[in-house]
Amino acid sequence: MAGRPKKPSALKVLEGTKRSDRINPNEPQPDDGSLTPPDHLTDIGKEAWLDMGNKLLRVGVFSNTDESGFALLCDSWAEWRELREQVKAQGYTYEQTTATGEMMIRANPAVTLASDAFKRVKGLLIEFGMTPASRAKVSAKQAVTTDPLEEFMSRGARNGSHK
């Protein structure tokens, strides 16, 4: 599908979208997500599930329909953490003797794998609004206590612009 992904109605409301025709009245409203991590996650993945899941629940972003994508985030996070530990222990490079007896320095394959996992984590963090830049796109507005039409009309009456 070309173009920008559709914005959820909840985000439109938070951003202050005024046009009611831009709000989907039939958009599904899923229940909150579960803080019980899936069994297939590693211990590091389960820690990530509980830590990040609690934060997302507190801001009202985590729902039961997000659990599969969130599991991918936690799994990628665990993979990145484990690979980073491997790189710390083994180094970024290693020496290898060639067939001719020369010493070559090669890149540790874990560096490339960690970089790939990092890219997946970064993309999923953005999807869940867990980076400063992705959160900056949403601003919570104060609840409207007056009718916008009524306010507009009263401003016009004060300015003498409608008769």
DRENTORKOL-3810 file (N, C-alpha, C; in nm, 4 decimals):
REM DRENTORKOL-3810
@n.u->0.0847; n.v->-0.1167; n.w->0.0000; ca.u->0.0000; ca.v->0.0000; ca.w->0.0000; c.u->0.0897; c.v->0.1235; c.w->0.0000
@n.u->0.0712; n.v->0.2128; n.w->-0.0960; ca.u->0.1518; ca.v->0.3329; ca.w->-0.1088; c.u->0.1025; c.v->0.4403; c.w->-0.0126
@n.u->0.1908; n.v->0.5339; n.w->0.0189; ca.u->0.1533; ca.v->0.6469; ca.w->0.1034; c.u->0.1733; c.v->0.6190; c.w->0.2514
@n.u->0.1346; n.v->0.7173; n.w->0.3294; ca.u->0.1471; ca.v->0.7062; ca.w->0.4743; c.u->0.0468; c.v->0.6075; c.w->0.5308
@n.u->0.0859; n.v->0.5394; n.w->0.6394; ca.u->-0.0132; ca.v->0.4528; ca.w->0.7038; c.u->-0.1230; c.v->0.5383; c.w->0.7672
@n.u->-0.2436; n.v->0.4843; n.w->0.7741; ca.u->-0.3557; ca.v->0.5562; ca.w->0.8346; c.u->-0.3283; c.v->0.5795; c.w->0.9825
@n.u->-0.3681; n.v->0.6950; n.w->1.0290; ca.u->-0.3497; ca.v->0.7305; ca.w->1.1692; c.u->-0.4701; c.v->0.6844; c.w->1.2489
@n.u->-0.4479; n.v->0.6164; n.w->1.3635; ca.u->-0.5615; ca.v->0.5748; ca.w->1.4463; c.u->-0.6426; c.v->0.6953; c.w->1.4939
@n.u->-0.7719; n.v->0.6772; n.w->1.5073; ca.u->-0.8599; ca.v->0.7862; ca.w->1.5502; c.u->-0.8192; c.v->0.8430; c.w->1.6855
@n.u->-0.7711; n.v->0.7577; n.w->1.7755; ca.u->-0.7298; ca.v->0.8058; ca.w->1.9082; c.u->-0.6190; c.v->0.9095; c.w->1.8952
@n.u->-0.5254; n.v->0.8892; n.w->1.8032; ca.u->-0.4195; ca.v->0.9872; ca.w->1.7817; c.u->-0.4750; c.v->1.1149; c.w->1.7207
@n.u->-0.5710; n.v->1.1019; n.w->1.6308; ca.u->-0.6332; ca.v->1.2205; ca.w->1.5708; c.u->-0.7002; c.v->1.3053; c.w->1.6785
@n.u->-0.7666; n.v->1.2404; n.w->1.7719; ca.u->-0.8334; ca.v->1.3124; ca.w->1.8802; c.u->-0.7296; c.v->1.3819; c.w->1.9684
@n.u->-0.6210; n.v->1.3095; n.w->2.0032; ca.u->-0.5163; ca.v->1.3696; ca.w->2.0855; c.u->-0.4514; c.v->1.4891; c.w->2.0176
@n.u->-0.4377; n.v->1.4819; n.w->1.8857; ca.u->-0.3764; ca.v->1.5911; ca.w->1.8111; c.u->-0.4730; c.v->1.7067; c.w->1.7890
@n.u->-0.5990; n.v->1.6861; n.w->1.8203; ca.u->-0.6962; ca.v->1.7938; ca.w->1.8089; c.u->-0.7631; c.v->1.8031; c.w->1.6742
@n.u->-0.7761; n.v->1.6917; n.w->1.6020; ca.u->-0.8467; ca.v->1.6934; ca.w->1.4744; c.u->-0.9902; c.v->1.7377; c.w->1.4989
@n.u->-1.0314; n.v->1.8414; n.w->1.4321; ca.u->-1.1639; ca.v->1.8978; ca.w->1.4551; c.u->-1.2711; c.v->1.8361; c.w->1.3651
@n.u->-1.2313; n.v->1.7922; n.w->1.2470; ca.u->-1.3300; ca.v->1.7451; ca.w->1.1500; c.u->-1.3781; c.v->1.6049; c.w->1.1870
@n.u->-1.5066; n.v->1.5945; n.w->1.2148; ca.u->-1.5630; ca.v->1.4655; ca.w->1.2551; c.u->-1.5615; c.v->1.3645; c.w->1.1409
@n.u->-1.5566; n.v->1.4123; n.w->1.0154; ca.u->-1.5532; ca.v->1.3189; ca.w->0.9035; c.u->-1.4159; c.v->1.2508; c.w->0.8918
@n.u->-1.3188; n.v->1.2988; n.w->0.9667; ca.u->-1.1854; ca.v->1.2382; ca.w->0.9663; c.u->-1.1702; c.v->1.1310; c.w->1.0742
@n.u->-1.2698; n.v->1.1199; n.w->1.1606; ca.u->-1.2677; ca.v->1.0215; ca.w->1.2686; c.u->-1.3509; c.v->0.9013; c.w->1.2246
@n.u->-1.2927; n.v->0.7830; n.w->1.2343; ca.u->-1.3626; ca.v->0.6603; ca.w->1.1958; c.u->-1.4503; c.v->0.6150; c.w->1.3127
@n.u->-1.5830; n.v->0.6276; n.w->1.3041; ca.u->-1.6688; ca.v->0.5878; ca.w->1.4155; c.u->-1.6743; c.v->0.4362; c.w->1.4333
@n.u->-1.6323; n.v->0.3608; n.w->1.3331; ca.u->-1.6369; ca.v->0.2144; ca.w->1.3397; c.u->-1.5004; c.v->0.1521; c.w->1.3676
@n.u->-1.4041; n.v->0.2347; n.w->1.4061; ca.u->-1.2708; ca.v->0.1812; ca.w->1.4337; c.u->-1.2779; c.v->0.0881; c.w->1.5559
@n.u->-1.2189; n.v->-0.0316; n.w->1.5464; ca.u->-1.2215; ca.v->-0.1243; ca.w->1.6604; c.u->-1.1543; c.v->-0.0634; c.w->1.7835
@n.u->-1.2105; n.v->-0.0917; n.w->1.8989; ca.u->-1.1545; ca.v->-0.0453; ca.w->2.0254; c.u->-1.1105; c.v->-0.1670; c.w->2.1065
@n.u->-0.9863; n.v->-0.2121; n.w->2.0882; ca.u->-0.9419; ca.v->-0.3335; ca.w->2.1561; c.u->-0.9242; c.v->-0.3127; c.w->2.3063
@n.u->-0.9235; n.v->-0.4252; n.w->2.3781; ca.u->-0.8996; ca.v->-0.4222; ca.w->2.5221; c.u->-0.7512; c.v->-0.4007; c.w->2.5485
@n.u->-0.7187; n.v->-0.3638; n.w->2.6725; ca.u->-0.5782; ca.v->-0.3508; ca.w->2.7113; c.u->-0.5061; c.v->-0.4824; c.w->2.6892
@n.u->-0.3760; n.v->-0.4739; n.w->2.6639; ca.u->-0.2949; ca.v->-0.5933; ca.w->2.6441; c.u->-0.2663; c.v->-0.6642; c.w->2.7757
@n.u->-0.2166; n.v->-0.7853; n.w->2.7640; ca.u->-0.1841; ca.v->-0.8659; ca.w->2.8815; c.u->-0.0381; c.v->-0.8458; c.w->2.9188
@n.u->-0.0123; n.v->-0.8377; n.w->3.0464; ca.u->0.1263; ca.v->-0.8260; ca.w->3.0908; c.u->0.1897; c.v->-0.9624; c.w->3.1142
@n.u->0.1220; n.v->-1.0674; n.w->3.0718; ca.u->0.1798; ca.v->-1.2014; ca.w->3.0801; c.u->0.2586; c.v->-1.2259; c.w->2.9524
@n.u->0.3921; n.v->-1.2338; n.w->2.9624; ca.u->0.4718; ca.v->-1.2521; ca.w->2.8403; c.u->0.4504; c.v->-1.3904; c.w->2.7798
@n.u->0.4572; n.v->-1.4000; n.w->2.6471; ca.u->0.4423; ca.v->-1.5296; ca.w->2.5809; c.u->0.5557; c.v->-1.6245; c.w->2.6211
@n.u->0.5271; n.v->-1.7525; n.w->2.6247; ca.u->0.6253; ca.v->-1.8532; ca.w->2.6650; c.u->0.7456; c.v->-1.8588; c.w->2.5719
@n.u->0.7273; n.v->-1.8257; n.w->2.4448; ca.u->0.8360; ca.v->-1.8397; ca.w->2.3485; c.u->0.9456; c.v->-1.7354; c.w->2.3646
@n.u->0.9212; n.v->-1.6302; n.w->2.4429; ca.u->1.0249; ca.v->-1.5297; ca.w->2.4636; c.u->1.1334; c.v->-1.5826; c.w->2.5567
@n.u->1.2562; n.v->-1.5369; n.w->2.5334; ca.u->1.3664; ca.v->-1.5698; ca.w->2.6238; c.u->1.3473; c.v->-1.4921; c.w->2.7534
@n.u->1.4322; n.v->-1.5179; n.w->2.8517; ca.u->1.4216; ca.v->-1.4444; ca.w->2.9779; c.u->1.4391; c.v->-1.2937; c.w->2.9550
@n.u->1.5333; n.v->-1.2560; n.w->2.8683; ca.u->1.5540; ca.v->-1.1134; ca.w->2.8387; c.u->1.4309; c.v->-1.0566; c.w->2.7687
@n.u->1.3717; n.v->-1.1327; n.w->2.6774; ca.u->1.2501; ca.v->-1.0898; ca.w->2.6089; c.u->1.1343; c.v->-1.0725; c.w->2.7054
@n.u->1.1242; n.v->-1.1618; n.w->2.8022; ca.u->1.0167; ca.v->-1.1514; ca.w->2.9023; c.u->1.0369; c.v->-1.0292; c.w->2.9914
@n.u->1.1620; n.v->-1.0001; n.w->3.0269; ca.u->1.1900; ca.v->-0.8784; ca.w->3.1047; c.u->1.1491; c.v->-0.7551; c.w->3.0258
@n.u->1.1815; n.v->-0.7539; n.w->2.8961; ca.u->1.1446; ca.v->-0.6411; ca.w->2.8106; c.u->0.9928; c.v->-0.6277; c.w->2.8029
@n.u->0.9227; n.v->-0.7408; n.w->2.7912; ca.u->0.7764; ca.v->-0.7406; ca.w->2.7837; c.u->0.7174; c.v->-0.6716; c.w->2.9065
@n.u->0.7653; n.v->-0.7117; n.w->3.0237; ca.u->0.7114; ca.v->-0.6548; ca.w->3.1474; c.u->0.7480; c.v->-0.5078; c.w->3.1630
@n.u->0.8733; n.v->-0.4734; n.w->3.1338; ca.u->0.9191; ca.v->-0.3353; ca.w->3.1501; c.u->0.8494; c.v->-0.2420; c.w->3.0516
@n.u->0.8626; n.v->-0.2709; n.w->2.9231; ca.u->0.8032; ca.v->-0.1830; ca.w->2.8222; c.u->0.6508; c.v->-0.1927; c.w->2.8224
@n.u->0.5972; n.v->-0.3118; n.w->2.8477; ca.u->0.4522; ca.v->-0.3299; ca.w->2.8505; c.u->0.3867; c.v->-0.2450; c.w->2.9578
@n.u->0.4472; n.v->-0.2398; n.w->3.0767; ca.u->0.3943; ca.v->-0.1550; ca.w->3.1842; c.u->0.3927; c.v->-0.0086; c.w->3.1431
@n.u->0.5001; n.v->0.0351; n.w->3.0791; ca.u->0.5079; ca.v->0.1750; ca.w->3.0361; c.u->0.4012; c.v->0.2058; c.w->2.9316
@n.u->0.3822; n.v->0.1150; n.w->2.8374; ca.u->0.2822; ca.v->0.1365; ca.w->2.7332; c.u->0.1407; c.v->0.1327; c.w->2.7890
@n.u->0.1147; n.v->0.0449; n.w->2.8850; ca.u->-0.0184; ca.v->0.0406; ca.w->2.9473; c.u->-0.0484; c.v->0.1710; c.w->3.0208
@n.u->0.0523; n.v->0.2262; n.w->3.0897; ca.u->0.0324; ca.v->0.3500; ca.w->3.1655; c.u->-0.0077; c.v->0.4667; c.w->3.0753
@n.u->0.0442; n.v->0.4690; n.w->2.9527; ca.u->0.0080; ca.v->0.5786; ca.w->2.8626; c.u->-0.1079; c.v->0.5423; c.w->2.7709
@n.u->-0.1645; n.v->0.4228; n.w->2.7896; ca.u->-0.2832; ca.v->0.3815; ca.w->2.7155; c.u->-0.2574; c.v->0.3461; c.w->2.5703
@n.u->-0.1395; n.v->0.2934; n.w->2.5399; ca.u->-0.1049; ca.v->0.2626; ca.w->2.4014; c.u->-0.1075; c.v->0.1129; c.w->2.3727
@n.u->-0.0997; n.v->0.0296; n.w->2.4732; ca.u->-0.0868; ca.v->-0.1152; ca.w->2.4547; c.u->-0.2233; c.v->-0.1832; c.w->2.4624
@n.u->-0.2586; n.v->-0.2582; n.w->2.3582; ca.u->-0.3851; ca.v->-0.3305; ca.w->2.3580; c.u->-0.3621; c.v->-0.4763; c.w->2.3187
@n.u->-0.4651; n.v->-0.5574; n.w->2.3362; ca.u->-0.4513; ca.v->-0.7005; ca.w->2.3057; c.u->-0.4238; c.v->-0.7266; c.w->2.1578
@n.u->-0.4629; n.v->-0.6365; n.w->2.0703; ca.u->-0.4341; ca.v->-0.6561; ca.w->1.9285; c.u->-0.2894; c.v->-0.6237; c.w->1.8944
@n.u->-0.2172; n.v->-0.5644; n.w->1.9874; ca.u->-0.0765; ca.v->-0.5286; ca.w->1.9660; c.u->0.0200; c.v->-0.6368; c.w->2.0130
@n.u->-0.0313; n.v->-0.7399; n.w->2.0764; ca.u->0.0559; ca.v->-0.8357; ca.w->2.1432; c.u->0.1514; c.v->-0.9083; c.w->2.0485
@n.u->0.1091; n.v->-0.9422; n.w->1.9280; ca.u->0.1994; ca.v->-1.0113; ca.w->1.8348; c.u->0.3141; c.v->-0.9207; c.w->1.7921
@n.u->0.2821; n.v->-0.7976; n.w->1.7550; ca.u->0.3865; ca.v->-0.7018; ca.w->1.7178; c.u->0.4770; c.v->-0.6694; c.w->1.8347
@n.u->0.4187; n.v->-0.6605; n.w->1.9540; ca.u->0.4981; ca.v->-0.6317; ca.w->2.0731; c.u->0.5914; c.v->-0.7481; c.w->2.1064
@n.u->0.5446; n.v->-0.8714; n.w->2.0823; ca.u->0.6304; ca.v->-0.9881; ca.w->2.1026; c.u->0.7495; c.v->-0.9827; c.w->2.0076
@n.u->0.7270; n.v->-0.9384; n.w->1.8835; ca.u->0.8380; ca.v->-0.9223; ca.w->1.7893; c.u->0.9379; c.v->-0.8193; c.w->1.8396
@n.u->0.8876; n.v->-0.7097; n.w->1.8964; ca.u->0.9759; ca.v->-0.6081; ca.w->1.9537; c.u->1.0595; c.v->-0.6677; c.w->2.0669
@n.u->0.9950; n.v->-0.7364; n.w->2.1585; ca.u->1.0657; ca.v->-0.7937; ca.w->2.2743; c.u->1.1651; c.v->-0.9008; c.w->2.2315
@n.u->1.1283; n.v->-0.9814; n.w->2.1324; ca.u->1.2177; ca.v->-1.0851; ca.w->2.0814; c.u->1.3392; c.v->-1.0226; c.w->2.0132
@n.u->1.3173; n.v->-0.9191; n.w->1.9325; ca.u->1.4280; ca.v->-0.8497; ca.w->1.8652; c.u->1.5169; c.v->-0.7799; c.w->1.9666
@n.u->1.4560; n.v->-0.7237; n.w->2.0710; ca.u->1.5317; ca.v->-0.6585; ca.w->2.1779; c.u->1.6241; c.v->-0.7601; c.w->2.2459
@n.u->1.5684; n.v->-0.8766; n.w->2.2773; ca.u->1.6475; ca.v->-0.9816; ca.w->2.3422; c.u->1.7622; c.v->-1.0267; c.w->2.2510
@n.u->1.7319; n.v->-1.0430; n.w->2.1233; ca.u->1.8352; ca.v->-1.0830; ca.w->2.0270; c.u->1.9465; c.v->-0.9785; c.w->2.0224
@n.u->1.9099; n.v->-0.8505; n.w->2.0145; ca.u->2.0096; ca.v->-0.7428; ca.w->2.0122; c.u->2.0949; c.v->-0.7439; c.w->2.1385
@n.u->2.0311; n.v->-0.7569; n.w->2.2548; ca.u->2.1058; ca.v->-0.7586; ca.w->2.3818; c.u->2.2037; c.v->-0.8758; c.w->2.3874
@n.u->2.1588; n.v->-0.9943; n.w->2.3470; ca.u->2.2451; ca.v->-1.1130; ca.w->2.3510; c.u->2.3623; c.v->-1.0985; c.w->2.2544
@n.u->2.3362; n.v->-1.0442; n.w->2.1354; ca.u->2.4440; ca.v->-1.0242; ca.w->2.0386; c.u->2.5422; c.v->-0.9171; c.w->2.0860
@n.u->2.4928; n.v->-0.8140; n.w->2.1505; ca.u->2.5823; ca.v->-0.7102; ca.w->2.2051; c.u->2.6752; c.v->-0.7705; c.w->2.3106
@n.u->2.6230; n.v->-0.8589; n.w->2.3937; ca.u->2.7073; ca.v->-0.9259; ca.w->2.4937; c.u->2.8127; c.v->-1.0120; c.w->2.4249
@n.u->2.7737; n.v->-1.0789; n.w->2.3182; ca.u->2.8679; ca.v->-1.1614; ca.w->2.2423; c.u->2.9790; c.v->-1.0751; c.w->2.1822
@n.u->2.9442; n.v->-0.9605; n.w->2.1265; ca.u->3.0451; ca.v->-0.8700; ca.w->2.0693; c.u->3.1364; c.v->-0.8165; c.w->2.1793
@n.u->3.0797; n.v->-0.7829; n.w->2.2940; ca.u->3.1625; ca.v->-0.7346; ca.w->2.4054; c.u->3.2633; c.v->-0.8404; c.w->2.4479
@n.u->3.2219; n.v->-0.9662; n.w->2.4488; ca.u->3.3098; ca.v->-1.0748; ca.w->2.4924; c.u->3.4138; c.v->-1.1115; c.w->2.3860
@n.u->3.3737; n.v->-1.1103; n.w->2.2583; ca.u->3.4617; ca.v->-1.1572; ca.w->2.1515; c.u->3.5316; c.v->-1.0457; c.w->2.0755
@n.u->3.4801; n.v->-0.9248; n.w->2.0829; ca.u->3.5369; ca.v->-0.8140; ca.w->2.0076; c.u->3.4676; c.v->-0.7959; c.w->1.8737
@n.u->3.4986; n.v->-0.6826; n.w->1.8092; ca.u->3.4382; ca.v->-0.6508; ca.w->1.6806; c.u->3.5023; c.v->-0.7283; c.w->1.5660
@n.u->3.6248; n.v->-0.7720; n.w->1.5878; ca.u->3.6974; ca.v->-0.8440; ca.w->1.4839; c.u->3.7623; c.v->-0.9686; c.w->1.5422
@n.u->3.8098; n.v->-1.0546; n.w->1.4515; ca.u->3.8882; ca.v->-1.1714; ca.w->1.4925; c.u->3.9945; c.v->-1.1966; c.w->1.3858
@n.u->4.0976; n.v->-1.2661; n.w->1.4255; ca.u->4.2054; ca.v->-1.2986; ca.w->1.3323; c.u->4.1826; c.v->-1.4364; c.w->1.2734
@n.u->4.2165; n.v->-1.4505; n.w->1.1446; ca.u->4.2023; ca.v->-1.5792; ca.w->1.0774; c.u->4.3258; c.v->-1.5994; c.w->0.9893
@n.u->4.3782; n.v->-1.7207; n.w->0.9935; ca.u->4.4935; ca.v->-1.7541; ca.w->0.9101; c.u->4.4422; c.v->-1.8025; c.w->0.7747
@n.u->4.4953; n.v->-1.7431; n.w->0.6669; ca.u->4.4544; ca.v->-1.7814; ca.w->0.5322; c.u->4.5259; c.v->-1.9098; c.w->0.4911
@n.u->4.4896; n.v->-1.9634; n.w->0.3746; ca.u->4.5511; ca.v->-2.0858; ca.w->0.3226; c.u->4.6996; c.v->-2.0665; c.w->0.2958
@n.u->4.7399; n.v->-1.9419; n.w->0.2710; ca.u->4.8816; ca.v->-1.9137; ca.w->0.2448; c.u->4.9584; c.v->-1.8844; c.w->0.3731
@n.u->4.8911; n.v->-1.8895; n.w->0.4856; ca.u->4.9572; ca.v->-1.8673; ca.w->0.6133; c.u->4.9569; c.v->-1.7231; c.w->0.6602
@n.u->4.8954; n.v->-1.6355; n.w->0.5836; ca.u->4.8886; ca.v->-1.4947; ca.w->0.6239; c.u->4.7767; c.v->-1.4757; c.w->0.7258
@n.u->4.7952; n.v->-1.3736; n.w->0.8095; ca.u->4.6955; ca.v->-1.3404; ca.w->0.9111; c.u->4.6003; c.v->-1.2350; c.w->0.8541
@n.u->4.4711; n.v->-1.2627; n.w->0.8594; ca.u->4.3685; ca.v->-1.1674; ca.w->0.8154; c.u->4.2816; c.v->-1.1277; c.w->0.9335
@n.u->4.2399; n.v->-1.0030; n.w->0.9343; ca.u->4.1446; ca.v->-0.9577; ca.w->1.0361; c.u->4.0077; c.v->-0.9523; c.w->0.9705
@n.u->3.9142; n.v->-1.0208; n.w->1.0315; ca.u->3.7772; ca.v->-1.0279; ca.w->0.9785; c.u->3.6797; c.v->-0.9669; c.w->1.0800
@n.u->3.5676; n.v->-0.9219; n.w->1.0278; ca.u->3.4626; ca.v->-0.8679; ca.w->1.1148; c.u->3.3907; c.v->-0.9826; c.w->1.1841
@n.u->3.3604; n.v->-0.9638; n.w->1.3100; ca.u->3.2822; ca.v->-1.0603; ca.w->1.3860; c.u->3.1406; c.v->-1.0627; c.w->1.3267
@n.u->3.0912; n.v->-1.1791; n.w->1.2841; ca.u->2.9552; ca.v->-1.1850; ca.w->1.2272; c.u->2.8471; c.v->-1.1356; c.w->1.3243
@n.u->2.8725; n.v->-1.1423; n.w->1.4532; ca.u->2.7747; ca.v->-1.0958; ca.w->1.5518; c.u->2.7510; c.v->-0.9454; c.w->1.5407
@n.u->2.8501; n.v->-0.8710; n.w->1.4893; ca.u->2.8328; ca.v->-0.7266; ca.w->1.4717; c.u->2.7238; c.v->-0.6998; c.w->1.3688
@n.u->2.7282; n.v->-0.7694; n.w->1.2569; ca.u->2.6273; ca.v->-0.7530; ca.w->1.1521; c.u->2.4905; c.v->-0.7979; c.w->1.2017
@n.u->2.4870; n.v->-0.9107; n.w->1.2721; ca.u->2.3594; ca.v->-0.9605; ca.w->1.3249; c.u->2.3011; c.v->-0.8634; c.w->1.4267
@n.u->2.3857; n.v->-0.8058; n.w->1.5112; ca.u->2.3383; ca.v->-0.7090; ca.w->1.6111; c.u->2.2849; c.v->-0.5837; c.w->1.5421
@n.u->2.3505; n.v->-0.5416; n.w->1.4351; ca.u->2.3054; ca.v->-0.4245; ca.w->1.3610; c.u->2.1668; c.v->-0.4490; c.w->1.3004
@n.u->2.1458; n.v->-0.5673; n.w->1.2465; ca.u->2.0156; ca.v->-0.6022; ca.w->1.1906; c.u->1.9085; c.v->-0.6036; c.w->1.2996
@n.u->1.9397; n.v->-0.6627; n.w->1.4135; ca.u->1.8436; ca.v->-0.6668; ca.w->1.5246; c.u->1.8134; c.v->-0.5250; c.w->1.5730
@n.u->1.9164; n.v->-0.4397; n.w->1.5780; ca.u->1.8982; ca.v->-0.3011; ca.w->1.6206; c.u->1.8003; c.v->-0.2284; c.w->1.5290
@n.u->1.8131; n.v->-0.2489; n.w->1.3975; ca.u->1.7238; ca.v->-0.1831; ca.w->1.3021; c.u->1.5790; c.v->-0.2277; c.w->1.3237
@n.u->1.5606; n.v->-0.3563; n.w->1.3515; ca.u->1.4244; ca.v->-0.4055; ca.w->1.3780; c.u->1.3699; c.v->-0.3463; c.w->1.5069
@n.u->1.4530; n.v->-0.3408; n.w->1.6109; ca.u->1.4103; ca.v->-0.2833; ca.w->1.7388; c.u->1.3724; c.v->-0.1366; c.w->1.7199
@n.u->1.4571; n.v->-0.0616; n.w->1.6507; ca.u->1.4313; ca.v->0.0808; ca.w->1.6298; c.u->1.2983; c.v->0.1016; c.w->1.5577
@n.u->1.2750; n.v->0.0263; n.w->1.4507; ca.u->1.1499; ca.v->0.0397; ca.w->1.3761; c.u->1.0278; c.v->0.0073; c.w->1.4607
@n.u->1.0390; n.v->-0.0966; n.w->1.5429; ca.u->0.9256; ca.v->-0.1354; ca.w->1.6273; c.u->0.9058; c.v->-0.0382; c.w->1.7433
@n.u->1.0140; n.v->0.0170; n.w->1.7980; ca.u->1.0001; ca.v->0.1192; ca.w->1.9022; c.u->0.9222; c.v->0.2395; c.w->1.8481
@n.u->0.9531; n.v->0.2767; n.w->1.7243; ca.u->0.8826; ca.v->0.3889; ca.w->1.6615; c.u->0.7346; c.v->0.3548; c.w->1.6441
@n.u->0.7052; n.v->0.2330; n.w->1.5998; ca.u->0.5660; ca.v->0.1911; ca.w->1.5804; c.u->0.4852; c.v->0.2010; c.w->1.7100
@n.u->0.5505; n.v->0.1722; n.w->1.8225; ca.u->0.4806; ca.v->0.1764; ca.w->1.9513; c.u->0.4927; c.v->0.3130; c.w->2.0196
@n.u->0.5481; n.v->0.4130; n.w->1.9495; ca.u->0.5598; ca.v->0.5477; ca.w->2.0067; c.u->0.6574; c.v->0.5551; c.w->2.1214
@n.u->0.7656; n.v->0.4770; n.w->2.1152; ca.u->0.8589; ca.v->0.4691; ca.w->2.2270; c.u->0.9915; c.v->0.5394; c.w->2.1997
@n.u->0.9904; n.v->0.6374; n.w->2.1100; ca.u->1.1077; ca.v->0.7215; ca.w->2.0889; c.u->1.0627; c.v->0.8663; c.w->2.1036
@n.u->1.1535; n.v->0.9557; n.w->2.1408; ca.u->1.1134; ca.v->1.0963; ca.w->2.1552; c.u->1.0530; c.v->1.1536; c.w->2.0271
@n.u->1.1102; n.v->1.1207; n.w->1.9117; ca.u->1.0590; ca.v->1.1749; ca.w->1.7862; c.u->0.9192; c.v->1.1230; c.w->1.7557
@n.u->0.8952; n.v->0.9946; n.w->1.7816; ca.u->0.7622; ca.v->0.9410; ca.w->1.7518; c.u->0.6582; c.v->0.9946; c.w->1.8493
@n.u->0.6969; n.v->1.0209; n.w->1.9743; ca.u->0.6028; ca.v->1.0798; ca.w->2.0708; c.u->0.5759; c.v->1.2262; c.w->2.0389
@n.u->0.6744; n.v->1.2940; n.w->1.9788; ca.u->0.6589; ca.v->1.4370; ca.w->1.9498; c.u->0.5482; c.v->1.4628; c.w->1.8484
@n.u->0.5089; n.v->1.3599; n.w->1.7748; ca.u->0.4037; ca.v->1.3757; ca.w->1.6749; c.u->0.2648; c.v->1.3806; c.w->1.7374
@n.u->0.2549; n.v->1.3489; n.w->1.8665; ca.u->0.1259; ca.v->1.3472; ca.w->1.9350; c.u->0.1297; c.v->1.4501; c.w->2.0468
@n.u->0.0266; n.v->1.5335; n.w->2.0543; ca.u->0.0182; ca.v->1.6270; ca.w->2.1657; c.u->-0.1203; c.v->1.6157; c.w->2.2265
@n.u->-0.1235; n.v->1.5947; n.w->2.3554; ca.u->-0.2516; ca.v->1.5819; ca.w->2.4245; c.u->-0.3126; c.v->1.7202; c.w->2.4417
@n.u->-0.4350; n.v->1.7353; n.w->2.4011; ca.u->-0.5064; ca.v->1.8630; ca.w->2.4132; c.u->-0.5968; c.v->1.8571; c.w->2.5359
@n.u->-0.6239; n.v->1.9742; n.w->2.5906; ca.u->-0.7185; ca.v->1.9827; ca.w->2.7005; c.u->-0.8570; c.v->1.9490; c.w->2.6478
@n.u->-0.9375; n.v->1.8872; n.w->2.7322; ca.u->-1.0743; ca.v->1.8539; ca.w->2.6936; c.u->-1.1517; c.v->1.9818; c.w->2.6625
@n.u->-1.2290; n.v->1.9790; n.w->2.5551; ca.u->-1.3093; ca.v->2.0949; ca.w->2.5165; c.u->-1.4308; c.v->2.1020; c.w->2.6084
@n.u->-1.4442; n.v->2.2140; n.w->2.6787; ca.u->-1.5562; ca.v->2.2278; ca.w->2.7719; c.u->-1.6676; c.v->2.3141; c.w->2.7134
@n.u->-1.6369; n.v->2.3874; n.w->2.6049; ca.u->-1.7407; ca.v->2.4671; ca.w->2.5411; c.u->-1.7602; c.v->2.4159; c.w->2.3993
@n.u->-1.8760; n.v->2.4419; n.w->2.3456; ca.u->-1.9064; ca.v->2.4039; ca.w->2.2082; c.u->-1.8285; c.v->2.4968; c.w->2.1152
@n.u->-1.7438; n.v->2.4417; n.w->2.0252; ca.u->-1.6646; ca.v->2.5277; ca.w->1.9362; c.u->-1.7511; c.v->2.6219; c.w->1.8517
@n.u->-1.8685; n.v->2.5761; n.w->1.8055; ca.u->-1.9565; ca.v->2.6622; ca.w->1.7263; c.u->-2.0074; c.v->2.7776; c.w->1.8120
@n.u->-2.0453; n.v->2.7456; n.w->1.9358; ca.u->-2.0939; ca.v->2.8493; ca.w->2.0265; c.u->-1.9848; c.v->2.9532; c.w->2.0533
@n.u->-1.8621; n.v->2.9068; n.w->2.0735; ca.u->-1.7496; ca.v->2.9973; ca.w->2.0978; c.u->-1.7249; c.v->3.0859; c.w->1.9759
@n.u->-1.7315; n.v->3.0279; n.w->1.8568; ca.u->-1.7114; ca.v->3.1029; ca.w->1.7331; c.u->-1.8183; c.v->3.2107; c.w->1.7180
@n.u->-1.9415; n.v->3.1707; n.w->1.7431; ca.u->-2.0523; ca.v->3.2660; ca.w->1.7288; c.u->-2.0410; c.v->3.3797; c.w->1.8302
@n.u->-1.9983; n.v->3.3486; n.w->1.9512; ca.u->-1.9873; ca.v->3.4540; ca.w->2.0530; c.u->-1.8724; c.v->3.5492; c.w->2.0183
@n.u->-1.7647; n.v->3.4974; n.w->1.9589; ca.u->-1.6562; ca.v->3.5850; ca.w->1.9151; c.u->-1.7045; c.v->3.6787; c.w->1.8056
@n.u->-1.7837; n.v->3.6241; n.w->1.7127; ca.u->-1.8373; ca.v->3.7056; ca.w->1.6048; c.u->-1.9281; c.v->3.8150; c.w->1.6581
@n.u->-2.0084; n.v->3.7845; n.w->1.7592; ca.u->-2.0999; ca.v->3.8841; ca.w->1.8173; c.u->-2.0198; c.v->3.9945; c.w->1.8863
@n.u->-1.9107; n.v->3.9571; n.w->1.9533; ca.u->-1.8278; ca.v->4.0582; ca.w->2.0208; c.u->-1.7601; c.v->4.1485; c.w->1.9181
@n.u->-1.7214; n.v->4.0937; n.w->1.8045; ca.u->-1.6518; ca.v->4.1727; ca.w->1.7025; c.u->-1.7483; c.v->4.2451; c.w->1.6089
@n.u->-1.8750; n.v->4.2153; n.w->1.6233; ca.u->-1.9757; ca.v->4.2775; ca.w->1.5381; c.u->-1.9697; c.v->4.2295; c.w->1.3935
@n.u->-1.9159; n.v->4.1071; n.w->1.3744; ca.u->-1.8964; ca.v->4.0608; ca.w->1.2379; c.u->-2.0141; c.v->3.9803; c.w->1.1837
@n.u->-2.1094; n.v->3.9397; n.w->1.2663; ca.u->-2.2255; ca.v->3.8721; ca.w->1.2085; c.u->-2.3519; c.v->3.9465; c.w->1.2500
@n.u->-2.4430; n.v->3.9566; n.w->1.1577; ca.u->-2.5674; ca.v->4.0326; ca.w->1.1852; c.u->-2.6845; c.v->3.9572; c.w->1.1339
END
